[in-house]
Structures are given as structure tokens and as C-alpha cells.
Amino acid sequence: MTKNLRKDLPSHIFLIILAFISLYPFIYMVITSFKSNGQFYKHFFGITFPLHFENYVVAWKAIGSYIFNSVFIGLSSILIIIVFASLAGYSFARLRFWGKNFLFMSVVALLMIPGLLTLIPLFLEIKSFGLLDSYLGLIIAFAAGGQAFTIFVLKQSFASLPEELFEAARMDGCGEFRVFLQIVLPLSKPIIGTMAIWNLLSIWNEYMMPLVLISDPNKFPITVGLVQFQSQFVQQTLYGPMFAGYTIASLPLLILFIFTMRLFMKGLTSGAVKM
């Protein structure tokens, strides 16, 4: 054992223990999802055989439509958030107009208001538009809620880009919209991708807003659908299908994070430096 390895061994052991504690709830969920009720009670923590893959078939039939609802609502909301927030962020960062600082501070001030306080006004507004119990109403609510933080982060990122790039593009005859499309967006892919993932996580995990705005069970996103799913299987004490449902519900975000982890970390570190 080298001297450096002996020196770092305690910190390595501590990090391994910390990683195991962090990952164990997910590992336990996956292990339990393959158990029957008898295996669940006899071997609470360990892996048991045979594995009951049929739990996943039962769970998918119960929550598959909720996952498709969440994917549709999430992607639609993210598209609106990124388009409007990037345009607003560029305007605040690079354009000069009267009242710019006041408008930007007004947007930032929205970050100080807890989301629960806006739930009732939001409900009344969506109701006045006749969009209650519809995908569109929920998408608009999510898109509006994600604007403030995304505008703030993108504005800081766009403002840190070298001014020489913009001056050179304008001297070559580029208009503001072309500068935005051909210079700002390509250079800001990491932070835009990070904001998209960040907002998708928030939308995917949101429970209260869909519960208030949606009453048709066929339009429930996965968070509200899981509660119904859980109550159904808890009453029948079928823990295997219930944990299989939890595992299926977490897979889309897990797959997304695996494929976008490098982009997400790059955006976080660059955003941290610029902010």
C-alpha cells in the first residue's frame, strides 16, 4: 500500500459509506420490487429467490398512462420555459431599454415568494381561462412557475459572454435575433441543458399543483397517480407490485440523468462560476 493510499484511505472509506447510505433506499426499493408478500415479511432487507418479475407487469398496467402524462406535460412545459426564458434572459443581458433593471429585479423578487402562496391565485386564473382539468392549463402553470429562476440564471450566463463576439457579429450585419440564434444559443448549451433538466425534475416531482388543477384520473401525472396506485396496493398488502411501481416511476429520470450527466455537471459548474 503506497503512502498516498494509506493517507487517503479514511476519506475513501467515509465516501463509500456515504454513497451506500445515499443509494440504499433506491437499492432496497428495487430489491423489494421482486418479492412476493411472503418473501417481504421473511427477508425484509435481503435479496430473495425466485424473483417475481410479474410485479412489474401489474405495476405497469396501473401507472403506465400516468408516466406518459408526465412525459408529455414535462416536455411541453420545458419547451415553453426554455424558449421564453432564454429570450428574456438575452434581453436583460444584452439589450438596452427603459426600466430594464426594474423589470429584472421584479422577476428576481418572484423567487422570494413560496409556491404554495400562489396556488389559489393560480387556480382562479386557470379557471377564468376555462383550462381547469386540462393538459394545457397544467402546462401553462408549470411554464409560468419555472420562468423566474431560469431567466435569472440564463441572464447571468448570457451577460458573461465576451462582448467582442457580439460586436464582431453586428459589424458583419447580424441582427439581434441572428446573434441570439447563432452565437448565444450554441455557446450556452450546457447551462440551457442544465436548466431544462432542473425544471423537468421539479415538474416531475410536483404534487400539489396537479392535484389542484386536474380532477380527471386519466390526466393525472405520475405523482398524483402514484398516490392512487399506492392506496390500491396497500389496502391489498401487495408490497411487490407497489415497489415495482415506484421503481418504474423513477426510471425515466434516472435514464435521463445517466445520458445527460456530463452536460448537467458542466452546466452546474459553469453556472456556479458565472453566478
NORKA-V217816 format. One record per pair of residues at least 4 apart in sequence whose ideal C-beta (glycine too) atoms are under 7 Angstrom apart, sorted by the first residue. I is the first residue (numbers start at 0). GAP is how many residues later the second one is. Records with the same first field share a line. If there is no record, write none. Layout:
I=GAP  GAP
//
This chain:
0=4  5
2=4
3=4
4=4
7=4
8=4
9=4
10=4
11=4
12=4
13=4
14=4
15=4
16=4
17=4
18=4
19=4
22=4
23=4
24=4
25=4
26=4
27=4
28=4  214  217  218
29=217
30=16
31=8  207  211
32=22  207  210  211  214
33=17  18  21  206
34=4  5  13  17  204  205
35=4  16  204
36=4  200  201  202
37=4
38=4  9
39=4  199  200
42=5
51=188
53=4
54=4  185  186  189
55=4  188  192
56=4
57=4  183
58=4  182  185  186  189
59=4  188
61=167  183
62=4  159  162  163  166  182  185  186
63=4
64=4  153
65=4  154  155  156  159
66=4  155  182  185
67=4
68=4  150  151  152
69=4  134  151  152
70=4  181
71=4  63
72=4  62  65  66  69  130  148
73=4  126  129  130
74=4
75=4  63
76=4  62  65  66  69  126
77=4  118  121  122
78=4
79=4  59  63
80=4  62  65  66  69  118
81=4  110  113  114
82=4
83=4  63
84=4  62  65  66  69
85=4  68  106
86=4
87=4  63
88=4  62  65  66  69
89=4  68  90  94
90=4
91=8  12  63
92=62  65  66
93=64  72
95=4
98=4
99=4
100=4
101=4
102=4
103=4  51
104=4
106=41  44  45
107=44
109=38
110=37  38  41
112=4  5
114=30
117=4
118=4  89  90  93
119=4
120=4
121=4  19
122=4  89  90
123=4
124=4
125=5  6  11  15  87
126=5
130=5  6  9
131=5  81
132=81  82  83  86
134=4  84
135=4
136=4  76
137=4  72  75  76
138=4
139=4
140=4  68  72
141=4  61
145=4  53  56
146=4
147=4
148=4
149=4  45  49
150=4
151=4
152=4  38  42  118
153=4  37  41
154=4
155=4  118  119
156=31  34  114  117
157=26  30
159=114
160=4  23  26
162=4
163=4
164=4  18
165=4  13  17
166=4
167=4
168=5  10  14
169=4  9
173=4  5
175=4
176=4
177=4
178=4  5
179=4  5
180=4
181=4
182=4
183=4
187=4
188=4
189=4  73  76  77  80
190=4  76  79  80
191=4
192=4  67  70  71  74
193=4  70  73  74  77
194=4
195=4
196=4  59  63  67
197=4
198=4
199=4
200=4  52
201=4
203=49
204=18
205=4  17
206=4  16  17
207=4
208=4
209=4  10  11  13  14
210=13
213=5  6
216=11
219=4  5
220=4
221=4  27
224=4
225=4  19  23
226=4
227=4
228=4  16
229=4  12
230=4
232=5  8  9
233=8
237=4
238=4
239=4
240=4
241=4
242=4
243=4
244=4
245=4
246=4
249=4
250=4
251=4
252=4
253=4
254=4
255=4
256=4  7
259=4
260=4
261=4
262=4
263=4
264=4
265=4
266=4
267=4
268=4
269=4
270=4
//
